[in-house]
Amino acid sequence: MTDTKAAVPHLPLPVGAFHDDDPLEQRQTAGGGAAGGGLVLKAQCEFPALGRGASMDKFAVLVDAKAPADVARAPLDLVLVLDVSGSMQGQKLALLKQAVCFVVDQLGPADRLSVVVFSIGARRLSRLVRMSDTGKAAAKQAVEALAVEGGTNIGAGLRVGAEVLVGRRHRNVVASMILLSDGQDTVLLPQPNGAAKNYMSLVPPSFAHAASRPAPIHTFGFGADHDAAVMHAIAEATGGTFSFVQAQSAIQNTFARCIGGLLSVAVQGARIDVTCLHRGVRVQEVKSGSYGNHVAADGCAASIDVGELYDDESRRFLVLVYVPRARPTEERTRLVKVSCTYRFAATGQTAHVAAPAAMIQRPLELTDMPPPSIEVERERVRLAAADGIAAARAAADGGEHAGAARILNGRLREVERSAPGAAGDDPTCEAIKEELRDLSERVGDRREYQQSGRACLLAGMSSHAQQRASGVELQSSAGKTPRAYLTPKMEEMVDLSRESSSSSRKRGSSERPEGGSRLDKQIKEDLSEN
């Protein structure tokens, strides 16, 4: 890790709302949107044709929105909220420091960073500072000075982090909070009569509503003893993702995956609108995961709030519509028009895109129903798998471990029998198969479920609901192919992290030729546990 002699101010930091953030870097605003073009929007019908005399419920129209690639980067305001309780002592803390310093190195002079730490209480370690050379040096020195204390008060950490973001005098266009904890919250009180703990009490009020929250909170469960349910609930409530890092040595790669996305936000405020074009067509349901949707009372229109998309990132939604019988002379039925309004994150320029109308042929007679669209079938498979993961989690939490495994194995067979799954060369289905097999192995045994299964299921639920890559790094499978939804920029950042870690190990080895790297030895011991 880089040493620095930069001075860190030791002035007492204020408690409460913080209004001492650095002013933003002066940036030239480009006149255009994205060099590589704008958001691409498609609408794909489940079947190409339906007989004139037939009607159909829940006919699927796949809406596919893909953000542009290689766009100008928008500056980031990032708050790291880090657990420094007693269980973080030793190599856990050393690896966390290394990971945070890697994050600092990836930030540019227009980005700003603040670090908050918590144990039994919480404090702001550094104010929201631009990541100039001086800012980076000060941030690294502050992080290197971290020491562990007792207790785990997640709520206090989030409250201080929220005060940093809410109290900003200046605001970069992209903002996020990263929360890492390795233990159970020691302050959250049990509920009477054995009811579940009130996890939402940990979420700062300013983050509770999607329309007004200052940023999503991306949570990281570090080690096998963290409270996965708490971390997942916080991420779910704030529009973030939950990642599970059991393999302690993988924390830097998992941070890299997240920061690769945050540093590549291409589109913000995306909203998809669906309008029925035929007098008898009605929207019945929208399958949008964690993204809010609204269907008009008369079913003639619907909308989906998509929000931010990373560079080259996609969102897929199923809009289920009622298709009526066609008139005797009707040769085709125009079902819906799909459009999207959004803004480019780097320039603030608003844009609008519309897909060609989704329509089907209406032959007088249709002897054989054509096969469904492979794209629509793939999305149905993904949604069914996600539902199975949620059902397996509920069963396992209720002590039905064998039942949870049966649910996942059943969904696996469904994927294997599906048209895209049976082909054996569909990347989405192959990733889902691997995920279901791995999860099935982790839910059948109570001990394994408590150590890794619950966290893996929750991370999978988070990833599928958001259609965004989250990290699952296990001691027994740290080298496995990552889960779906990984964008090129996230992948590049993970590769850079691995190169950085490899270089650090080589330096450590050359500096201690006889004994080798103590950190490497400890990592090997960590990986051999359990």
N, C-alpha and C positions, 0 to 999 in steps of 0.2 A: 504494500500500500504506500502511496506517496506521502513523504514527510513534508511538512511545511512549517515555516517559521513565522507565518503571518500572525499578527496579534489578534486576539479575540477580546472584544470589549467585555469587561466584567461588571458593567453597570447593572443594578437590579432591574429586572424586567417587570413591567406593570402587570397587574392582575385585572382581568376583565376584558372589555373590548379593546383590541389593539388597533391603533391608528398611526403606526410608525413604519409602514411598509415603504420600500424604495419606490421612487417614481418609475414609470415605465420608460423603457428605452425608446428613443424617437425612431420611428420606422417609416419608410416610404411606403405608402399604400398603392399597390398596383391597381391599374385601371380595369384590368380584365378579371376573369374568374380563375380558371385553371388551365394551365398550358396543355394538359392532356385531355381537355374536354370537361364536360359536366357529368352529373349523375345519369346513369343509364337505367331506364325503367321499362319493364316488360310485363305483359299479361298473357298467361298461357291457359287455355281451356283444358279441362280434364278429358273431354272427348271432342273430336272434331265435328261430330254430327249427331243428330237426334231426330228420329222420325217425326213427321209433321203431327201425327196424332198422339204422340207421347208427351208426357210431362215428367219432370224429375225434381225431387227434393235434394237439397244439399249437393248440388252440382258445384264442383270446385273450380275456381279460377285462381291460379297461382300468380301472385304479385311478387316480382323480383326487382329489388332496388339495389344497384351497385354504385358505390362512391367512385369518383375518378381516382386515377393513380398518378403518383408523382406530382402532386400539387404543392404549392408553396406551403411552408410550415407555419402554423400559428403559434405564438408564444404561449407558454404555460405557467400558471401559478400552481405550485404543488406544495401540499402540507403532508409531511410524514409524521404519523403518530405511532410511536414505538414503545413496546413493552420493555421495561428494564427492571421487572420484578426479580426476586431472588432466583427463580428457576432459569433465568437467562444467563446465569454466570458461566464462566469458562469459555469453551469454544463456541457456544451458541452466540454469545455476545461478540466474540471476535469475528465470526462469520457474518453477523449482522452489520458490524462496522464496515467490513470489506464490501458488502453488498450496497450499503448506503453510499460509500465513496465511489463505487462504480456508477451509481445513479447520478451523483453530483457531476462526474466527468462527462456524462452524456448531455447535460443541460447547456444551453447556449446563453450568451449575454443578455438576451431578451427575456429568458425564463427567470422565474423567481422561486425561491425555496425557503420554507420555514420548517424547522424540526421541533416536534413536541414529544416529550417523554412522559411516561406514567408508570407508577407502581401503586402505592397506597393512595397517593395524590398525583397531580399532574402539573407540569410546568413547561413553559415555552423555552426551548433551548436556544433557538435563534429566531430572530424576526424574519419577515418575508423580504429577502434580499435578492437583488439581481445576481445572476451567476457569472459575473465578470471573473477575471483571474483572482482578484482580491476576495470576492464573495465566495468563490469555490474554496479557496485556501482556508478562510475563516470557518466555513461549514465543515470542512474535513477535520480541522483541529478540534472543533466543538464535539463532533461525533467521536473522535478518537479518545476524548476525555470522559466518555460515558462510563458510568459504574452502576452496578445493580443495587436495588433496594428491596424492601419487603412489600408484599401485598400486590394485588392486581385490580386496579380500578379503571376498567375500560371506559365507563361513562365519563369519568373526569377527563381522561385523555381526549375523548371526542368533543367534550364541551370546550376545552381549550383550543383544539384544532378548529372548531366551528367559529370561535371568537376571532381567530386569525383571519379566516376567510370572510366572515361577515363584516369585520371592522376595517377591511381594506379601503384606503382612500382612492386607490387606483386599481383597475381590474384588467388583467390580461383576458383575452377572449376565451381561452380554455383554462379550466380549473379542475383540480381533483384532490382528493385526500386518499392516502394509503394508510391503512391500519394494520399493524402486525401485533399478534399476541401469541404466546406459547402456553397460556395457562387458563384456569377457570377464574372467572370474575369472583373476587372475594367480598364484594360489596353488594351485589345484586341479591336482594332478600328473597328467600323462598316464599311462595304464595300459600295462603291458608288452604287446608284440606287437600294438600298434595297437588294443587294445580300447578301448571307449568309456569316457570318464571316469566315475568313481564319483560321480554327482551326489548320491546319498543321503548321502554323507559330509558334505555341507554342512548337512543338516537336523539340528538339535539333537535329541539322544535323547529329550527330553521331548515332542517333537512327532511322534515316529515312530508312535505307536499311537493310533488314533482314540478309544478308550475313555478315555484319560488325557491327551490333549493339552490344553494350556491355552487354545488358540485356533487358528483357521485362519490361514494366511499367504496374503494376497492379493498377488500379485507383478505388477510393472509393468516391462516392457521398454521403456526410453526411448531412442528413436533407432534408426537402422538397424544399429548396430554391436554391440548387446547380444547376449548368448548366450541365444536364445529357448529352446533345449532345457533349459538349466539352470533358467531361471525357471519354465518349465512344469512341470518335474519337482518343483521345490520346492512349487509350488501343489498339484499333484496328490497329493503325498505327505502334505499337511497339511490337505486339505479346503478349500483356497482356490481362487480363480480366477486365471487368467493373462490380463493385458491387454497389448496392444501399442500403443505410442504413438510412431509414427514422426514425426507432425506435432508438433514441439516445442511449438507454441503451444497444443496441445490437452491438455497435461498436467493443467491445472486441471479441465477438463470431465471427464476420465477419473477423477481423484480424486473429483470430485463424484458421479459415478455410483456409485462404490464406497461412499462415506460415506453417500449417501442410503439405501443398503441397510442398512449397519451401524447407522444411527440409527433403523431401523424394524423391528428384529427383533421379531416378534409371538409366535412359537411356538418353543419349545425342546424337545429330547428327544423329538421325535415318532417314534413307532414304529408301523408298520402291520402288522397281523396278518391272515393269510388262513387260513381254516379251510374244508376241504371239507365239504359238507353231504350229498352222495350217497355211498353206500358204494363206488361204482365210480369216482368222480371222483378224479384225482390231479394234484397240481401237478408239472409236468415241468421248468419253467424260469421264472425271473423276470428280466425285462429292466429293470434298475434303474440303469444307467450307473455312476457312481462311488459310488453309495450301496450299502453292504453289504447283502446279503440272505442268508437261510438257508432252505433247503428241508429239511423233515424227511425222515429216511431212508425212511419209508414213503410220502412224498408227500402225506400227509393235511393238512399245514399248511405255511405259509411265513411269513416275516417280512421286513420292510424297515426298516432304520435310516435314517430321513429326517433327523433332527437339527433344525437351525434352519430356519425359514421367515420371510422378510421379510413385512411388511404387504402383504396382497393377492397374495402370491406363490403359484404353483401348482407341484405336482410330479405328473408322470404316469408311470405304470409299466405294463408289460404283464406279466400273469401268464398263462403258457401252461399249459393243463390238458388232460388226456386225458378225453374225454367218452365213456362206454361206451354200448353199445346200451341202449335202454330196455326195461323189462318190457312185456308185451303190453297191459296196462291203464294204463301210465304216460303221462299226458297232459302232464306238464311235469317237468323235471328241475331241481332246485335245485342249482346248481353250487358256489358258495362264498359264505361270509360274510366281509365285510371290515370291520375295525374299526381305530381309531387311538387310542392313548393319547399324551397330550402335556401340556405345561404352558404357561401364559401367561407370557411372559418378564417382564412388568412386575410381576406379582403373585406368581408362583411357584405359583399355584393349578393343581392337576392336573385334567385333563378327559379325558373319553372320549366318542368318537363312533363310531357304526356306520352303515354304509350298508345300504339294503335288500338282501336276498339277491339275488345274480346268478342268474337262472334263464332257461331257454329252454323253448319249447313243443315237444312231441313228437307231431306229427300221425302218424296211422297210415301215411300216404304223403305224401311231399313231392316233387312232380313237378319243380319248379324251385327251385333254391337261391336264397333271397332275397339281395339285395345286402348286403355287409358294412356295419356301422355306420360312418358317416363319421368319427366320433370315433376309432374304433379304426384306421381306414385312415390318418388323419392322423398318428397316433403311429407306425404302421409306416413311413410315408414319412419321418418325422423320424429314426427310428432307422437306416433304410437310408442316408439322407444322411450321418449321423454316421459310420457305418461306412465310407462312401466317402471321407470326409475323412481318416480315419485311414489307409486303404489308400493314398490319394494321397500322404500324407506319407511313408509307408514307401517308396513307389516313387521319389519325388523325392529323398529322402535317399540312395537307392541309385543316383542318377544317371539314372533313367528318367523324365525330365521329360515327354516326349511321352506316355508311358504314364500318368503321373499326371494329365495333362490329359484323357486319354481316360476315365479312371475317373470324374472329376468330371463330364464331359459326359454320360457314360452315366447317372449318378445324376440329373442334371438332366432328361434325357429321361424317366426313370422318374417323377419328380415331376410333370412336365408331363402325363404320360399317366394319372396317378392320378385318382381321382374328385374329391378335394378340390383337387388342383392344376389339373385341367382347367377347373374352375369359374371360376378367375381372380379370385375375390373372397375367397379364404381367406387371412387375414393371415399365418398360420403358414407356409403353403406359398409364399406370395409372398416372404416373408423368406428362406426356404430357397433359392428359385430365385435371388434376387439374390446370396446368399452363394456358391452354387455357381458362378455365372457369374464373379463377381469372383475367386474362388480359382483357377478354371481359367485365367484370364488371367495369374495370378501364378506358376504352377508350370511352365509350358511353357518358359520361358527361364531358364537357369541363373543369370544375374546377377540377374534380377528375383526369383527364388526366394530367393537369398541375402539380398537387401536387404529384402524384405517377405513373400514367399510363405510361407517356413517359419514365421515368427512368426504370420502370419494363420491358417495351418492349425492351429497349436498353440492359438491363442486360440479358434478354432472348436471344436476338440476339447474344450477346457476348458469352454466355455460349454454345449455339448450334454450333456457328461457330468454337469455339475452342474445343468443346466436353470436357469442363472442368467446374467444379463447380464454380459458382460465387454467391455472397451473395445477397439475396433480403430480407431485414428485415424491415417489415412494422409495423407501429404503431397499425394497426387494426388486424394484423395477425402474430405477432412476434413469436408465438409458433407453426406455421405451419411446416409441414414436409419440409425440404430443397429440393432444386431442384435436378435434376439428376446429374450424373457424380461425386458424392461425393466419394472419395476414403477412404479406412479404416483409413489411417493415418490422413486425414483431419478430419474425424469423431471423431477420438480419441482426436485430439487437441481441437475440439469444446467442447467435453465432459469435458476435463480438464479445459477449460475456464469457463464453467458453474459451475464446482465445486469450482474454484477459486473465482468466483463472489459470490457464496453462502456463502463461508467462510468469505469473506470480509464483507458481509451484517450482518452475525452473530456477527462478531467482533465489527462492528459499533453499533449494537443494544445493545451489552453488555456494551460497553463503554458509551453509552448514554441511560440508561434504562428508563429515564423519557420522553425524547423528541423523542427517536428513531433516526434513521439515517437521517440526512438532505438530503443526496444524494438519499436515497430510496424515500423520499417524493417527491423530485424533479423529479425523474424518473417516479413516478406515475402520476405527473402532466403533464410531457411530453407525456406520453402514452394516456392521456385523451384529449389532444389537437386535433383539427380538427375532 
